[in-house]
């Protein structure tokens, strides 16, 4: 079965998974790689939408170039190669554009365009389209320029680092596309260093249910746009293969073979849908486990932070209590000293008053005694004078 029909089955399986995961809790839509890349000038949602739109543009470039080549040649080999280019290239673009992390999707789209350009200029596909090869090369170069513009527009500086671009070119040269079916290695499967992020951060990004749901929506959109075309391309390829089969010697035989191929695809589709649904459910279970693990880690960190803050608060309260008790002790000691000083001053003042009272009392007593003595003397003198006068008057 060809890659495009697998894409159709994948879309159907994902649609079933959407119904199965409709009750999932909403999480933050910011990916770990985006948070770890402050040089990005756009949000995760904006970058994801741009990657999706770039995937549509690249698919259109491939389809238009392949149709132009088909219209300009009667060579069945070249026509078949053009058909295989559409059948294989469009799903590869969709796969890159729908990476769960939009930063990974952007870099993988650029990697695809570089690989495709090398494939059509110097690789195994450099002679796939004969005289119409320049059409394919021009489309590949246009796709690469568009992907480079996407990367530049997502950066705050608006410019790509020369070292990163050189690494990308070197990586593409060491991982070339091969065969008419465009077999390729993606950045996702090969080298995280090109993204500037670690595998652990991307693992955390993959465990985001909301972006998975958005990618499912985009995948269904792709499916609606390309389903009829991919079925027609596969039918054309099956018919072309049937016409080239030695045992088929009539148009009826070719038509029968084509219908049989389509019937085989239809028979295998339910089983593929079941397998895809099981794989999707496993992925969702893994995302849920990763989410719960992250929640547990955040909870442990929160408790640790609370414990640290509690210890710091208790230490601060102890220090405040000690300082307060020291201040109270100092104030109490000062109050006792002030009270002793006041008592001493009161005693000293009372002693002085008492001494003054004693002195004044003694002085008053002395004055009274002197007055009494004076009065007594006067009386005695008066008495004597009176006695002498009486004696004088008495007859002899």
C-alpha positions as CSV (number, residue, x, y, z in Angstrom):
1,X,0.0,0.0,0.0
2,X,1.3,3.5,-0.9
3,X,2.1,6.2,1.6
4,X,-0.9,8.4,0.6
5,X,-3.5,5.8,1.3
6,X,-1.8,5.2,4.7
7,X,-2.3,9.0,5.3
8,X,-6.0,8.6,4.5
9,X,-6.2,5.7,7.0
10,X,-4.2,7.7,9.6
11,X,-6.7,10.5,9.3
12,X,-9.6,8.2,9.8
13,X,-8.0,6.7,12.8
14,X,-7.2,10.1,14.3
15,X,-10.8,11.1,13.8
16,X,-11.9,8.2,16.0
17,X,-9.3,9.2,18.6
18,X,-10.7,12.7,18.7
19,X,-14.1,11.2,19.8
20,X,-12.3,9.1,22.3
21,X,-10.4,11.9,23.9
22,X,-13.0,14.7,23.9
23,X,-13.1,14.8,27.7
24,X,-9.4,15.4,28.2
25,X,-8.4,18.2,30.5
26,X,-7.0,21.4,28.9
27,X,-3.3,22.1,29.5
28,X,-1.0,24.9,28.6
29,X,-0.4,25.2,24.9
30,X,3.1,26.5,25.2
31,X,5.6,23.8,24.2
32,X,8.8,23.0,26.2
33,X,11.0,23.8,23.2
34,X,9.3,27.1,22.6
35,X,9.7,28.1,26.3
36,X,13.3,27.1,26.1
37,X,13.9,29.3,22.9
38,X,13.6,32.9,23.9
39,X,14.8,34.0,20.5
40,X,11.4,33.0,19.0
41,X,9.2,36.0,18.2
42,X,5.9,34.1,17.9
43,X,3.8,32.0,20.2
44,X,3.4,28.2,20.0
45,X,-0.1,28.5,18.4
46,X,1.1,31.1,15.8
47,X,4.1,29.0,14.9
48,X,1.9,25.9,14.6
49,X,-0.5,27.6,12.3
50,X,2.3,29.0,10.1
51,X,3.9,25.5,9.8
52,X,0.5,24.1,8.8
53,X,0.0,26.8,6.1
54,X,3.6,26.2,4.9
55,X,2.8,22.5,4.5
56,X,-0.2,23.4,2.3
57,X,2.0,25.7,0.2
58,X,4.7,23.1,-0.3
59,X,2.2,20.5,-1.2
60,X,0.7,22.8,-3.8
61,X,4.2,23.5,-5.3
62,X,4.9,19.8,-5.6
63,X,1.5,19.1,-7.1
64,X,1.7,21.9,-9.7
65,X,5.2,21.0,-10.7
66,X,4.3,17.3,-11.1
67,X,1.2,18.2,-13.2
68,X,3.3,20.5,-15.4
69,X,5.8,17.7,-16.0
70,X,3.0,15.3,-16.8
71,X,1.4,17.7,-19.3
72,X,4.7,18.2,-21.2
73,X,5.8,14.6,-21.7
74,X,4.5,11.4,-23.1
75,X,7.2,9.2,-21.6
76,X,5.5,6.7,-19.3
77,X,8.5,6.5,-17.0
78,X,8.6,10.3,-16.5
79,X,4.9,10.4,-16.0
80,X,5.1,7.7,-13.4
81,X,7.9,9.4,-11.6
82,X,5.9,12.6,-11.5
83,X,2.9,10.7,-10.1
84,X,5.2,9.1,-7.5
85,X,6.5,12.5,-6.6
86,X,3.0,13.7,-5.7
87,X,2.0,10.5,-4.0
88,X,5.1,10.4,-1.8
89,X,6.0,14.1,-1.4
90,X,2.6,15.5,-0.3
91,X,2.2,13.0,2.6
92,X,5.9,13.7,3.7
93,X,5.2,17.4,3.8
94,X,2.0,16.8,5.8
95,X,3.9,14.6,8.2
96,X,6.6,17.2,8.8
97,X,4.1,20.1,9.1
98,X,2.0,18.2,11.7
99,X,4.8,17.4,14.2
100,X,3.3,17.8,17.7
101,X,5.8,20.5,18.6
102,X,5.6,23.4,16.1
103,X,9.3,24.2,16.4
104,X,10.1,20.7,15.5
105,X,7.6,20.9,12.6
106,X,9.2,24.1,11.3
107,X,12.7,22.7,11.3
108,X,11.6,19.4,9.8
109,X,9.8,21.2,6.9
110,X,13.1,23.1,6.2
111,X,15.0,19.8,6.4
112,X,12.5,18.2,3.9
113,X,13.0,21.1,1.4
114,X,16.8,20.9,1.6
115,X,16.7,17.1,1.2
116,X,14.3,17.5,-1.8
117,X,16.5,20.1,-3.5
118,X,19.6,17.9,-3.1
119,X,17.6,14.9,-4.3
120,X,16.5,16.6,-7.5
121,X,19.8,18.4,-8.3
122,X,22.6,16.0,-7.3
123,X,20.9,13.0,-5.7
124,X,19.3,9.9,-7.1
125,X,16.4,11.9,-8.5
126,X,18.5,14.2,-10.7
127,X,17.4,12.4,-13.9
128,X,13.9,11.4,-12.9
129,X,12.1,13.9,-15.2
130,X,14.3,14.0,-18.3
131,X,14.0,17.3,-20.2
132,X,11.4,18.5,-17.6
133,X,13.9,18.2,-14.7
134,X,14.4,22.1,-14.4
135,X,10.7,22.3,-13.6
136,X,11.1,20.0,-10.6
137,X,14.4,21.8,-9.5
138,X,12.8,25.2,-9.7
139,X,9.8,24.0,-7.5
140,X,12.3,22.5,-5.0
141,X,14.3,25.7,-4.8
142,X,11.1,27.7,-4.4
143,X,10.0,25.4,-1.6
144,X,13.4,25.7,0.2
145,X,13.2,29.6,0.0
146,X,9.7,29.5,1.5
147,X,10.8,27.3,4.3
148,X,13.8,29.6,5.0
149,X,11.5,32.6,5.1
150,X,9.2,30.7,7.6
151,X,12.2,30.1,9.9
152,X,13.5,33.7,9.7
153,X,10.0,35.2,10.3
154,X,9.7,33.2,13.5
155,X,12.9,34.7,15.0
156,X,13.1,38.0,16.8
157,X,16.2,39.0,14.9
158,X,14.6,38.0,11.6
159,X,17.9,36.4,10.6
160,X,19.1,32.8,10.6
161,X,22.4,31.9,12.2
162,X,25.0,30.9,9.6
163,X,26.2,28.0,11.8
164,X,22.7,26.6,12.1
165,X,22.1,26.8,8.4
166,X,25.4,25.2,7.7
167,X,24.6,22.4,10.1
168,X,21.2,21.9,8.4
169,X,22.9,21.7,4.9
170,X,25.5,19.2,6.3
171,X,22.8,17.1,7.9
172,X,20.7,17.0,4.7
173,X,23.8,16.0,2.7
174,X,24.4,13.1,5.1
175,X,20.7,12.0,5.1
176,X,19.7,12.1,1.4
177,X,16.4,11.1,-0.1
178,X,16.4,8.0,-2.1
179,X,14.2,6.2,-4.6
180,X,11.2,7.4,-6.6
181,X,9.1,7.1,-3.3
182,X,11.3,9.8,-1.7
183,X,12.5,7.8,1.3
184,X,13.9,10.2,3.8
185,X,15.1,10.5,7.4
186,X,13.4,13.3,9.4
187,X,15.1,15.6,11.9
188,X,12.7,14.1,14.5
189,X,14.3,10.7,14.1
190,X,17.9,11.8,13.7
191,X,19.4,14.7,15.5
192,X,17.9,16.9,18.3
193,X,21.0,19.1,18.2
194,X,19.8,20.8,15.0
195,X,16.8,22.1,17.0
196,X,18.8,23.5,19.9
197,X,16.7,21.5,22.4
198,X,17.1,18.3,24.4
199,X,15.1,15.1,24.0
200,X,13.7,15.5,27.5
201,X,12.2,18.9,26.7
202,X,10.7,17.6,23.5
203,X,9.3,14.6,25.4
204,X,7.5,17.1,27.7
205,X,6.2,19.0,24.6
206,X,4.8,15.8,23.1
207,X,2.9,15.2,26.3
208,X,0.5,18.1,25.5
209,X,-3.0,17.0,24.8
210,X,-4.2,20.3,23.5
211,X,-1.7,20.5,20.7
212,X,-2.4,16.9,19.9
213,X,-6.0,17.9,19.4
214,X,-5.1,20.8,17.2
215,X,-2.8,18.6,15.1
216,X,-5.7,16.2,14.7
217,X,-7.9,19.1,13.5
218,X,-5.2,20.1,11.0
219,X,-4.7,16.5,9.8
220,X,-8.5,16.2,9.2
221,X,-8.2,19.5,7.2
222,X,-5.5,18.0,5.1
223,X,-7.6,14.9,4.7
224,X,-10.5,17.0,3.4
225,X,-8.3,18.8,1.0
226,X,-6.3,16.0,-0.5
227,X,-8.4,12.8,0.0
228,X,-10.0,12.8,-3.4
229,X,-6.7,13.7,-5.1
230,X,-4.7,11.1,-3.3
231,X,-7.2,8.4,-4.1
232,X,-7.2,9.5,-7.8
233,X,-3.3,9.5,-7.8
234,X,-3.2,6.0,-6.4
235,X,-5.8,4.8,-8.9
236,X,-3.8,6.3,-11.7
237,X,-0.6,4.6,-10.4
238,X,-2.5,1.3,-10.1
239,X,-3.8,1.7,-13.6
240,X,-0.4,2.5,-14.9
241,X,1.1,-0.5,-13.2
242,X,-1.7,-2.7,-14.5
243,X,-1.1,-1.4,-18.1
244,X,2.6,-2.4,-17.7
245,X,1.8,-5.9,-16.5
246,X,2.8,-8.5,-19.2
247,X,-0.3,-10.6,-18.5
248,X,-2.7,-7.8,-19.2
249,X,-3.3,-7.4,-22.9
250,X,-6.5,-5.3,-23.1
251,X,-8.1,-2.3,-21.6
252,X,-10.6,-4.5,-19.8
253,X,-7.8,-6.4,-18.2
254,X,-6.2,-3.2,-17.0
255,X,-9.5,-1.9,-15.6
256,X,-10.1,-5.2,-13.8
257,X,-6.6,-5.0,-12.2
258,X,-7.2,-1.4,-11.2
259,X,-10.5,-2.3,-9.5
260,X,-8.9,-5.2,-7.8
261,X,-6.1,-3.0,-6.4
262,X,-8.7,-0.5,-5.2
263,X,-10.7,-3.3,-3.6
264,X,-7.6,-4.6,-1.9
265,X,-7.0,-1.2,-0.5
266,X,-10.6,-1.0,0.7
267,X,-10.3,-4.5,2.3
268,X,-7.2,-3.6,4.2
269,X,-8.4,-0.2,5.4
270,X,-10.5,-1.3,8.4
271,X,-7.6,-3.3,9.8
272,X,-5.3,-0.4,9.3
273,X,-7.8,1.9,11.0
274,X,-7.9,-0.4,14.0
275,X,-4.1,-0.5,14.2
276,X,-3.9,3.3,13.9
277,X,-6.6,3.7,16.6
278,X,-4.7,1.4,18.9
279,X,-1.5,3.3,18.3
280,X,-3.2,6.6,18.9
281,X,-4.7,5.3,22.2
282,X,-1.3,4.2,23.3
283,X,0.1,7.6,22.5
284,X,-2.6,9.3,24.4
285,X,-2.0,7.0,27.4
286,X,1.7,7.9,27.2
287,X,0.8,11.6,27.1
288,X,-1.5,11.1,30.1
289,X,1.2,9.3,32.1
290,X,3.7,12.1,31.2
291,X,1.3,14.7,32.2
292,X,0.6,13.1,35.6
293,X,4.3,12.6,36.1
294,X,4.9,16.3,35.4
295,X,2.0,17.2,37.8
296,X,3.6,15.0,40.5
297,X,6.9,16.7,40.0
298,X,5.4,20.1,40.2
299,X,3.6,19.2,43.4
300,X,6.7,17.8,45.0
301,X,8.6,21.0,44.1
302,X,5.7,23.1,45.5
303,X,5.8,21.2,48.8
304,X,9.6,21.6,49.0
305,X,9.2,25.3,48.4
306,X,6.6,25.6,51.1
307,X,8.8,23.7,53.5
308,X,11.7,26.1,52.8
309,X,9.4,29.1,53.2
310,X,8.0,27.7,56.5
311,X,11.5,27.2,57.9
312,X,12.5,30.7,56.9
313,X,9.3,32.1,58.4
314,X,9.9,30.2,61.7
315,X,13.5,31.5,61.8
316,X,12.3,35.0,61.2
317,X,9.6,34.7,64.0
318,X,12.2,33.3,66.4
319,X,14.6,36.2,65.6
320,X,11.7,38.7,66.1
321,X,10.7,37.1,69.4
322,X,14.3,37.1,70.7
323,X,14.7,40.7,69.7
324,X,11.4,41.6,71.3
325,X,12.3,39.8,74.6
326,X,15.7,41.5,74.6
327,X,14.1,44.9,74.1
328,X,11.5,44.2,76.9
329,X,14.3,43.1,79.2
330,X,16.2,46.3,78.5
331,X,13.2,48.4,79.1
332,X,12.4,46.6,82.3
333,X,15.9,47.0,83.6
334,X,15.8,50.7,82.6
335,X,12.4,51.0,84.5
336,X,13.9,49.4,87.6
337,X,16.9,51.8,87.5
338,X,14.6,54.8,87.0
339,X,12.5,53.6,89.9
340,X,15.6,53.1,92.2
341,X,16.8,56.6,91.2
342,X,13.4,58.1,91.9
343,X,13.2,56.4,95.3
344,X,16.7,57.6,96.2
345,X,15.9,61.1,95.2
346,X,12.7,60.9,97.2
347,X,14.6,59.7,100.3
348,X,17.2,62.3,99.9
349,X,14.6,65.0,99.5
350,X,12.6,63.7,102.5
351,X,15.8,63.7,104.7
352,X,16.5,67.3,103.8
353,X,13.0,68.3,104.6
354,X,13.2,66.4,107.9
355,X,16.5,68.0,108.8
356,X,15.0,71.4,108.1
357,X,11.9,70.6,110.2
358,X,14.1,69.5,113.1
359,X,16.2,72.6,112.8
360,X,13.2,74.8,112.6
361,X,11.6,73.0,115.5
362,X,14.8,73.3,117.6
363,X,15.1,77.0,116.8
364,X,11.4,77.6,117.7
365,X,11.9,75.6,121.0
366,X,15.0,77.6,121.8
367,X,13.2,80.9,121.1
368,X,10.3,79.8,123.3
369,X,12.7,78.8,126.1
370,X,14.5,82.1,125.9
371,X,11.2,83.9,125.9
372,X,10.0,82.0,129.0
373,X,13.3,82.6,130.8
374,X,13.1,86.3,130.0
375,X,9.5,86.4,131.2
376,X,10.4,84.5,134.4
377,X,13.3,86.9,135.1
378,X,11.1,89.9,134.5
379,X,8.5,88.4,136.9
380,X,11.2,87.7,139.5
381,X,12.6,91.2,139.2
382,X,9.1,92.6,139.5
383,X,8.4,90.5,142.5
384,X,11.6,91.6,144.2
385,X,10.9,95.2,143.4
386,X,7.5,94.9,144.9
387,X,8.8,93.1,148.0
388,X,11.3,95.8,148.6
389,X,8.8,98.5,148.2
390,X,6.5,96.8,150.7
391,X,9.3,96.4,153.2
392,X,10.1,100.0,152.9
393,X,6.5,101.0,153.6
394,X,6.2,98.8,156.7
395,X,6.7,100.8,160.0
396,X,9.8,100.3,162.0
